[in-house]
Amino acid sequence: MQADPGTTLRSLESDSGSSGETGVFVGRTMSRRAFLMLGGAGIVGVVLPAVAGCGVRGEEKEGGGVTMFSEPEDTGDSRQTVEFSTSRGPVRGVLHPVEGARGAVVMVGGAGGGITGPAGIYEELATRLRADGAASLRLEYRTPNHLDECVYDLLAGIEALGQQGIEQVVLVGWSFGGAVVISAGVASDAVVGVATVASQTYGAEAVGELSPEKSLLLIHGTADGVLPYGLSRQLYAQAGEPKELVLYPDDGHGVERHRSEMLEKLHGWSEDLLLGGSETRPE
């Protein structure tokens, strides 16, 4: 179902306490739009165990804004549960880190939240990307189905990853999450690509603003009984280049019948954007 239309993005004209066009955070620069969506708050520097190689809880440095903590999971690999401490409350997720990575994919779910994605592909996609040299974050919303809050969570995650050396980000969102990644993709200068699976159109009105700097990939099953594939056609028509629309015949909202094809497409598309040039590969 579509998100409740009474939930809207916070006004970008609110008082941010900043008179400039951009805000500078720990050696990075975010767009004014992202700065305002984050409430005009800076990012707190944190030591992330996966990068530092220390295997202990991250240490918070003095300041305000967004803080990342992490704990290694007992899974036999290096994935970590992470928590971003923000002024609106903690945001959690699972990080698949790569030492020295400068590119990452951030994945979000639908109106019900979750970190598994359509047909449960998110963990496998993260594993494949990690083998290529790109990090991944599977982000859980604080308050699913509240568009402005979910966009805030995603922007906070992007900015926290920037502290760890991530310079380029690809966003992947399913269903309601399609509107979340489109909105955050427009707002963040770190984003180089936005991919949606079975996206809604409410909250995605800014899709045309991704062009020309950011690539757009729209995936939909033609038998989707929750959000008709015509919605992705509509987004495609509104978007500028570079853009791509992939329709899987007779498939539903989770694209289960074409799971392998969808996974391959998202993997290859993300890899090209983040690792297509030697300058983006970790040493």
C-alpha positions as CSV (number, residue, x, y, z in Angstrom):
1,M,0.0,0.0,0.0
2,Q,1.0,3.6,-0.5
3,A,2.4,5.5,2.5
4,D,-0.1,7.8,4.2
5,P,-0.2,11.0,2.1
6,G,-0.4,13.1,5.3
7,T,3.3,12.4,6.0
8,T,5.5,14.8,4.1
9,L,9.1,15.8,4.0
10,R,10.2,18.6,6.4
11,S,10.4,22.0,4.8
12,L,13.8,22.7,3.4
13,E,13.3,26.4,4.3
14,S,13.4,25.8,8.1
15,D,16.0,27.6,10.2
16,S,19.2,25.5,10.0
17,G,21.5,28.0,11.8
18,S,23.7,28.1,8.7
19,S,24.0,30.9,6.3
20,G,26.0,29.2,3.7
21,E,25.0,26.9,0.8
22,T,26.8,23.9,2.3
23,G,27.8,22.5,5.7
24,V,31.2,21.0,6.2
25,F,31.5,17.9,8.4
26,V,34.7,16.1,9.3
27,G,36.4,16.9,6.1
28,R,33.3,16.2,4.0
29,T,30.8,18.5,2.4
30,M,27.1,17.7,2.2
31,S,24.4,19.5,0.2
32,R,22.4,22.2,1.9
33,R,19.3,20.1,1.5
34,A,20.8,17.2,3.4
35,F,22.2,19.5,6.0
36,L,18.7,20.9,6.6
37,M,17.0,17.5,6.6
38,L,19.5,16.4,9.3
39,G,18.4,19.4,11.4
40,G,21.5,21.5,10.8
41,A,23.5,19.0,12.9
42,G,27.1,18.1,12.3
43,I,28.6,14.5,12.4
44,V,30.5,13.2,15.4
45,G,33.7,11.4,14.6
46,V,33.8,7.7,15.7
47,V,36.4,4.9,15.5
48,L,34.7,2.0,13.6
49,P,36.2,-1.4,14.6
50,A,36.1,-2.9,11.1
51,V,38.2,-0.1,9.7
52,A,40.5,0.3,12.7
53,G,40.8,-3.5,13.1
54,C,40.4,-3.3,16.9
55,G,37.2,-5.5,17.3
56,V,35.8,-3.4,20.2
57,R,32.9,-1.0,20.6
58,G,33.3,2.3,18.8
59,E,34.4,5.2,20.9
60,E,32.3,8.4,20.8
61,K,34.1,11.7,20.5
62,E,32.7,14.9,21.9
63,G,30.2,16.8,19.8
64,G,26.6,16.6,18.6
65,G,24.7,15.3,15.6
66,V,25.1,11.6,14.5
67,T,27.3,9.0,16.1
68,M,28.1,5.5,14.9
69,F,28.7,2.6,17.2
70,S,29.3,-1.0,16.1
71,E,29.6,-4.5,17.4
72,P,31.0,-7.5,15.4
73,E,28.4,-10.2,14.9
74,D,29.2,-13.8,15.8
75,T,28.6,-15.1,12.3
76,G,32.1,-16.2,11.1
77,D,32.4,-13.1,8.9
78,S,33.2,-9.4,9.5
79,R,29.7,-8.0,9.3
80,Q,28.7,-5.8,12.2
81,T,25.6,-4.6,13.8
82,V,25.7,-0.8,13.9
83,E,23.8,1.9,15.7
84,F,23.7,5.6,14.7
85,S,22.9,7.8,17.6
86,T,21.0,10.8,16.3
87,S,19.1,13.7,17.8
88,R,15.9,11.8,16.9
89,G,16.9,8.5,18.4
90,P,19.1,5.5,17.5
91,V,19.1,4.1,13.9
92,R,20.3,0.5,13.6
93,G,21.5,-1.8,10.8
94,V,24.0,-4.3,9.6
95,L,27.3,-3.2,8.1
96,H,29.4,-5.3,5.7
97,P,32.7,-3.4,5.9
98,V,35.6,-3.5,3.5
99,E,38.9,-2.0,4.7
100,G,40.0,0.9,2.5
101,A,36.7,1.0,0.6
102,R,35.6,4.3,-0.8
103,G,32.3,3.1,-2.2
104,A,29.2,1.6,-0.4
105,V,25.7,0.5,-1.1
106,V,23.0,1.4,1.4
107,M,19.8,-0.8,1.3
108,V,16.4,-0.1,2.9
109,G,13.2,-1.9,3.0
110,G,9.5,-1.1,2.5
111,A,6.8,0.4,4.7
112,G,7.2,-2.4,7.3
113,G,11.0,-1.8,7.5
114,G,13.4,-4.8,7.6
115,I,16.8,-5.4,6.2
116,T,16.3,-8.4,4.0
117,G,14.9,-6.7,0.9
118,P,12.8,-8.1,-2.0
119,A,13.1,-11.9,-2.3
120,G,15.6,-11.7,0.6
121,I,18.4,-10.5,-1.7
122,Y,20.1,-7.8,0.4
123,E,22.5,-10.0,2.4
124,E,23.6,-11.9,-0.7
125,L,24.0,-8.6,-2.6
126,A,26.1,-7.2,0.2
127,T,28.3,-10.4,0.2
128,R,28.9,-10.1,-3.5
129,L,29.8,-6.4,-3.3
130,R,32.2,-7.0,-0.4
131,A,34.1,-9.5,-2.5
132,D,34.4,-6.8,-5.2
133,G,35.7,-4.3,-2.7
134,A,32.6,-2.3,-1.9
135,A,31.1,-1.9,1.6
136,S,27.3,-2.3,2.3
137,L,24.9,-1.1,5.0
138,R,21.5,-2.7,5.4
139,L,19.6,0.0,7.3
140,E,16.6,-0.4,9.6
141,Y,14.2,2.5,9.9
142,R,13.4,3.9,13.4
143,T,9.8,4.5,12.4
144,P,8.8,2.6,9.3
145,N,6.2,4.1,6.9
146,H,7.0,7.7,8.1
147,L,8.6,9.1,5.0
148,D,10.4,12.2,6.5
149,E,11.8,10.2,9.4
150,C,13.0,7.4,7.1
151,V,14.7,9.8,4.8
152,Y,16.4,11.4,7.8
153,D,17.6,7.9,8.9
154,L,19.1,7.2,5.5
155,L,20.9,10.6,5.3
156,A,22.3,10.0,8.8
157,G,23.6,6.7,7.7
158,I,25.2,8.1,4.5
159,E,26.9,10.9,6.5
160,A,28.2,8.5,9.2
161,L,29.7,6.2,6.5
162,G,31.4,9.3,5.1
163,Q,33.4,9.5,8.3
164,Q,34.8,6.0,7.6
165,G,36.2,7.2,4.2
166,I,33.2,6.3,2.0
167,E,33.1,8.9,-0.8
168,Q,30.5,7.4,-3.2
169,V,27.2,5.8,-2.3
170,V,24.6,3.8,-4.2
171,L,21.1,3.5,-2.6
172,V,18.7,0.6,-3.1
173,G,15.1,0.8,-1.8
174,W,12.1,-1.6,-2.1
175,S,8.5,-0.5,-2.3
176,F,8.0,2.4,0.1
177,G,11.8,2.5,0.3
178,G,11.9,3.6,-3.4
179,A,10.5,7.0,-2.3
180,V,13.0,7.1,0.6
181,V,16.1,6.5,-1.6
182,I,14.9,8.9,-4.3
183,S,14.4,11.7,-1.8
184,A,17.7,11.0,0.0
185,G,19.5,10.5,-3.3
186,V,18.5,14.0,-4.4
187,A,19.6,15.5,-1.1
188,S,23.0,13.9,-0.7
189,D,26.0,14.8,-2.8
190,A,27.7,11.5,-1.9
191,V,25.1,9.5,-3.8
192,V,26.0,8.5,-7.4
193,G,23.1,6.1,-8.1
194,V,19.6,5.2,-6.9
195,A,17.9,1.9,-7.5
196,T,14.3,1.1,-6.7
197,V,12.4,-2.2,-6.7
198,A,8.6,-2.0,-7.0
199,S,8.6,1.6,-6.0
200,Q,5.6,3.8,-5.0
201,T,5.4,7.3,-6.5
202,Y,4.2,9.2,-3.5
203,G,7.2,10.9,-2.0
204,A,9.2,10.4,-5.2
205,E,8.2,13.6,-6.9
206,A,11.8,14.8,-7.0
207,V,13.0,11.9,-9.2
208,G,13.8,14.3,-12.0
209,E,16.3,16.1,-9.8
210,L,18.6,13.1,-9.8
211,S,19.7,13.8,-13.4
212,P,22.2,14.3,-14.7
213,E,24.7,13.6,-11.9
214,K,23.1,10.4,-10.5
215,S,22.0,7.2,-12.3
216,L,18.6,5.8,-11.8
217,L,17.6,2.1,-12.0
218,L,13.9,1.2,-11.7
219,I,12.9,-2.5,-11.3
220,H,9.3,-3.8,-11.2
221,G,7.4,-7.0,-11.8
222,T,4.5,-6.7,-14.2
223,A,2.1,-8.8,-12.0
224,D,2.7,-6.7,-8.9
225,G,-0.6,-6.6,-7.0
226,V,0.6,-4.2,-4.3
227,L,2.1,-1.4,-6.4
228,P,1.4,-1.7,-10.1
229,Y,4.3,-1.6,-12.5
230,G,2.8,1.5,-14.1
231,L,4.2,3.5,-11.2
232,S,7.7,2.7,-12.2
233,R,6.8,3.6,-15.8
234,Q,5.6,6.9,-14.4
235,L,8.8,7.5,-12.5
236,Y,10.9,6.6,-15.6
237,A,8.9,9.2,-17.7
238,Q,9.6,11.9,-15.0
239,A,13.3,11.1,-14.7
240,G,16.1,12.4,-16.7
241,E,19.1,10.5,-18.1
242,P,21.0,8.4,-17.1
243,K,18.0,6.1,-16.3
244,E,17.0,2.5,-16.9
245,L,13.7,0.6,-16.4
246,V,13.7,-3.2,-16.0
247,L,10.4,-5.0,-16.1
248,Y,10.1,-8.7,-15.1
249,P,7.1,-10.3,-16.8
250,D,4.5,-12.0,-14.6
251,D,6.4,-11.3,-11.4
252,G,5.0,-9.9,-8.1
253,H,5.9,-7.3,-5.6
254,G,9.0,-9.1,-4.3
255,V,10.2,-10.2,-7.7
256,E,10.6,-13.8,-6.4
257,R,10.4,-15.5,-9.8
258,H,13.2,-13.4,-11.2
259,R,15.3,-13.3,-8.0
260,S,18.5,-14.3,-9.7
261,E,18.1,-11.9,-12.6
262,M,17.3,-9.0,-10.2
263,L,20.3,-9.8,-8.0
264,E,22.6,-9.9,-11.0
265,K,21.3,-6.6,-12.3
266,L,21.6,-4.8,-9.0
267,H,25.1,-6.3,-8.4
268,G,26.4,-5.4,-11.8
269,W,24.9,-1.9,-11.9
270,S,26.2,-1.0,-8.4
271,E,29.6,-2.5,-9.2
272,D,29.9,-0.4,-12.4
273,L,29.0,2.8,-10.5
274,L,31.3,2.3,-7.5
275,L,34.1,0.2,-8.9
276,G,34.1,0.9,-12.6
277,G,37.2,3.0,-12.5
278,S,40.5,2.0,-10.9
279,E,40.5,5.3,-8.9
280,T,37.5,4.0,-6.9
281,R,38.9,0.5,-6.0
282,P,40.4,0.0,-2.5
283,E,44.1,-0.5,-2.6
